[in-house]
């Protein structure tokens, strides 16, 4: 095969073998430096021969047949970081593997081809899409030892969308966001999880995930509540990011 | 560029009837201080215009990774 015959470089990705005792919901949301390094290698390799690269099959833990891990709220949080890592790494796209209605990963559960529900992972993908299209900007997070990530997408209309993911199990955060431009309006949409009767989110919960108080219907419809309004000051805006949540801050 | 195609998300206007986030959460949330700085430059200077397309492969079969290890 010659270089000119190659049109796309592809790679598969899974976080880990789900049958290992270490493959827990808590482990899923830990940073994956291997992914970042692998994406850099793929990007360099693809660029070297002038083709794009794509994560053509991927998801969280393969070999996971248990409930409360790949089908849990952990996957909602994990997939946001995964997608932004792929975008920052220059990937042209991702293909999520899934299907069926058993335990384990799938963004959309189906039974014999009929959709029966949006799984927690879908909500993370949805929040990622709500960040919109545009140019990714560099971010710097200062949150001590807390497991927090942030991403910024600048749209063609100069609006800025910032996604902050707080994966700490208990620590709520008050985050001061410093921006490269003055801000006149700021709103916030939050992805959260709360099971019936619970007082706090649960990483292993397999339901109760919402974006701005809304769930996704079986037919795909999604009607989130009104976004919260933040009060920006110059080039800064402050927002709360509760433990085990992700927020999308939309700035103009 | 982050170009997305896979989802018909049917998002309504988030701003309609918006309330102040602080009013809703300030009393309930004991937040430790953290900061996020957004730099005034793109993260993908060497990539240029690109896109991230999302697709779902719903085949209800084992992943290739599992098949390889069997």
Interface residues (C-beta under 8 A of the other chain):
Chain A: X12 X14 X17 X43 X47 X52 X57 X59 X62 X63 X83 X86 X87 X88 X90 X91 X92 X93 X94 X95 X96 X97 X98 X99 X100 X106 X107 X108 X110 X125 X126 X128 X129 X130 X131 X132 X133 X134 X135 X136 X137 X138 X139 X140 X141 X142 X143 X144 X146 X148 X150 X152 X153 X154 X160 X162 X164 X171 X172 X173 X174 X175 X176 X177 X178 X179 X180 X181 X187 X188 X189 X212 X220 X221 X222 X223 X224 X226 X227 X228 X229 X230 X231 X239 X240 X241 X242 X250
Chain B: X1 X2 X3 X4 X6 X7 X8 X9 X10 X11 X12 X14 X15 X16 X17 X18 X19 X20 X21 X22 X24 X25 X26 X29 X30 X31 X32 X33 X34 X35 X36 X37 X38 X39 X40 X41 X42 X43 X44 X46 X47 X50 X51 X52 X53 X54 X55 X56 X57 X58 X59 X60 X61 X62 X63 X64 X65 X66 X69
